[in-house]
């Protein structure tokens, strides 16, 4: 019986794999041991770093700054800043973009024979505010016009920006003052102030490539009463 027990123990030792033997480490255990040692070293270094009175992490002062562009990395994106120095966020009162008035050209629309309205409430033409008049002469280069105000007053060199287009209820003809058909004088068929729409009819002589009369729907802001 003693001999049988010895044989059984010997066979069990042979069947046990090297991984199961006490004291032996497989490849994964070795790697885990190395990682654990590295972690312990970093923990010790950080402890010494904090004991010295420093803040952050060891080696953080050697990290690349946010403004530095490393090879193969993207350059930092530019962002517009608000009045407080922070980014302009959705819902902010800060305008995301502003245009320089000097770089935005005013489009001329005045021409002789148009009926216009004064909208200068506080400027040099405030005495004619909301009055209507008839454009007599236009200086396209200076964007000014001579206007005969209803009631007999004649004003000279009135800036275009203090005038607006007019399409009265009894209007029969209009001139297209904006858009690709600018300069065409047409018959006014319908005027819808609520929808800000004007329906006009042009002739074939006015519209190149179109045979017969043509109906067109435009914004009231793009046409003006013509009375020449």
C-alpha positions in Angstrom: 0.0 0.0 0.0 2.9 2.4 0.8 4.4 1.6 -2.6 1.1 2.3 -4.3 0.7 5.7 -2.6 4.2 6.7 -3.8 3.5 5.7 -7.4 0.2 7.8 -7.3 2.0 10.9 -6.0 4.7 10.6 -8.6 2.2 10.4 -11.4 0.3 13.5 -10.1 3.6 15.5 -10.1 4.2 14.5 -13.8 0.6 15.5 -14.8 0.8 19.0 -13.1 1.7 21.6 -15.7 4.6 24.1 -15.2 2.0 26.9 -14.8 0.4 25.1 -11.8 3.7 24.6 -10.0 4.3 26.9 -7.1 6.9 29.6 -7.7 6.6 29.4 -11.6 5.3 32.4 -13.6 3.9 32.3 -17.1 4.5 35.1 -19.7 1.4 37.0 -18.8 2.3 37.0 -15.1 5.7 38.3 -15.9 4.3 41.2 -17.9 1.8 42.0 -15.2 4.6 42.0 -12.7 6.6 44.4 -14.8 3.6 46.7 -15.2 3.0 46.6 -11.4 6.6 47.5 -10.8 6.4 50.5 -13.2 3.2 51.7 -11.5 4.8 51.5 -8.1 7.8 53.5 -9.4 5.5 56.2 -10.8 3.6 56.3 -7.5 6.8 56.7 -5.5 8.0 59.5 -7.9 4.7 61.4 -7.6 4.8 61.0 -3.8 8.2 62.6 -3.7 7.0 65.2 -6.1 4.1 66.2 -3.8 6.2 66.1 -0.7 8.5 68.7 -2.3 5.5 71.1 -2.5 4.9 70.9 -6.3 1.5 70.6 -8.0 0.3 68.5 -10.9 2.3 65.5 -12.1 6.0 64.8 -12.6 7.1 65.8 -16.1 4.0 67.9 -16.8 6.2 71.0 -17.4 7.9 69.1 -20.2 4.6 68.4 -22.0 4.1 70.4 -25.3 2.1 73.6 -24.9 -1.4 73.9 -26.5 -0.1 76.5 -29.0 2.7 74.3 -30.2 2.0 72.2 -33.3 3.6 68.8 -33.3 4.5 67.1 -36.6 1.6 65.2 -37.9 -0.9 67.0 -35.7 -3.5 69.6 -36.6 -3.0 73.3 -36.0 -5.2 74.8 -33.2 -8.5 76.1 -34.5 -9.3 79.8 -34.3 -12.5 80.8 -32.5 -14.2 84.2 -32.2 -14.2 85.5 -28.6 -17.0 87.4 -27.0 -16.8 90.6 -24.9 -15.8 88.5 -21.8 -13.0 86.9 -23.6 -14.7 83.5 -23.9 -16.1 81.8 -27.0 -19.3 83.0 -28.6 -21.9 80.4 -27.7 -25.3 79.6 -29.2 -27.9 81.9 -27.7 -25.3 84.6 -26.9 -26.2 88.2 -27.5 -22.8 88.7 -29.1 -23.0 88.8 -32.9 -20.9 86.0 -34.4 -20.0 88.1 -37.4 -20.1 91.8 -38.0 -19.7 93.6 -41.4 -17.8 96.7 -42.0 -20.2 99.3 -43.5 -17.3 100.7 -45.6 -16.9 97.4 -47.4 -20.6 96.8 -48.2 -21.5 98.7 -51.4 -24.9 100.3 -51.5 -26.8 99.1 -54.6 -28.2 102.1 -56.6 -31.9 101.8 -57.4 -33.1 105.4 -57.9 -34.0 106.6 -61.4 -35.9 109.6 -62.8 -39.7 109.2 -62.8 -40.0 107.2 -59.6 -42.4 108.1 -56.7 -40.6 107.7 -53.4 -41.1 108.3 -49.6 -38.8 110.1 -47.2 -37.8 108.0 -44.2 -35.3 110.4 -42.6 -36.7 110.7 -39.0 -33.9 112.6 -37.3 -31.6 113.8 -40.0 -31.5 116.9 -42.2 -34.6 115.9 -44.1 -36.8 115.2 -41.1 -39.2 118.0 -42.1 -40.2 115.7 -45.0 -40.5 112.5 -42.9 -43.0 110.1 -44.4 -43.9 112.6 -47.2 -43.9 111.4 -50.8 -42.2 112.9 -53.8 -41.2 112.6 -57.4 -37.6 111.9 -58.5 -36.6 114.6 -61.0 -32.9 113.9 -61.4 -30.4 111.3 -60.2 -26.7 111.3 -59.7 -25.8 107.6 -59.8 -22.1 108.1 -58.8 -23.0 110.0 -55.6 -26.2 108.1 -55.0 -28.3 111.3 -54.5 -31.3 112.7 -56.3 -33.3 115.9 -56.7 -36.9 115.3 -55.4 -40.0 117.3 -55.8 -41.9 116.8 -52.6 -45.7 116.7 -52.7 -46.9 120.2 -51.8 -44.5 122.1 -54.0 -41.1 121.9 -52.1 -38.1 120.9 -54.2 -35.1 119.3 -52.5 -31.7 118.7 -54.0 -29.1 116.1 -53.4 -31.2 113.9 -51.3 -29.3 110.7 -50.3 -30.7 107.4 -51.5 -30.5 105.9 -48.0 -33.2 108.4 -46.7 -35.7 107.3 -49.4 -37.8 104.2 -50.0 -39.9 102.7 -52.8 -43.6 103.4 -53.0 -46.4 101.4 -54.7 -49.7 103.2 -53.9 -53.2 101.7 -54.3 -53.9 103.6 -57.5 -50.6 102.7 -59.1 -50.8 101.5 -62.7 -47.1 101.2 -63.7 -44.0 100.3 -61.8 -40.3 100.1 -62.5 -38.3 97.1 -61.4 -35.5 98.6 -59.2 -33.7 95.5 -58.0 -32.8 92.1 -59.3 -32.0 90.7 -62.8 -34.9 92.6 -64.4 -33.9 96.0 -63.0 -34.9 98.9 -65.2 -37.9 97.2 -66.8 -41.1 99.3 -66.7 -44.2 97.1 -66.4 -47.9 97.2 -65.9 -49.0 96.5 -62.3 -51.7 93.8 -62.2 -51.9 93.1 -58.5 -50.6 94.6 -55.3 -50.8 92.5 -52.1 -49.4 94.5 -49.1 -50.0 91.7 -46.6 -47.9 89.2 -48.6 -45.5 92.0 -49.8 -46.1 90.8 -53.4 -46.5 92.7 -56.7 -47.8 90.9 -59.9 -46.6 92.7 -63.0 -47.0 92.1 -66.8 -44.1 92.8 -69.2 -44.1 92.8 -73.0 -42.0 90.7 -75.3 -39.9 93.7 -76.3 -38.8 94.1 -72.7 -38.1 90.4 -72.0 -35.5 89.0 -74.4 -36.1 85.4 -75.5 -39.7 85.4 -74.3 -42.5 85.6 -76.8 -45.7 87.5 -75.9 -46.6 89.2 -72.7 -45.2 87.7 -69.4 -46.6 87.7 -65.9 -44.2 88.0 -63.0 -44.5 88.0 -59.3 -42.0 90.1 -57.4 -41.5 91.6 -53.9 -43.0 95.0 -53.4 -39.6 96.1 -52.2 -38.2 95.3 -55.7 -40.6 97.6 -57.6 -41.4 101.3 -57.4 -44.3 103.3 -58.7 -43.4 105.0 -62.0 -45.1 108.2 -63.1 -43.1 109.9 -65.8 
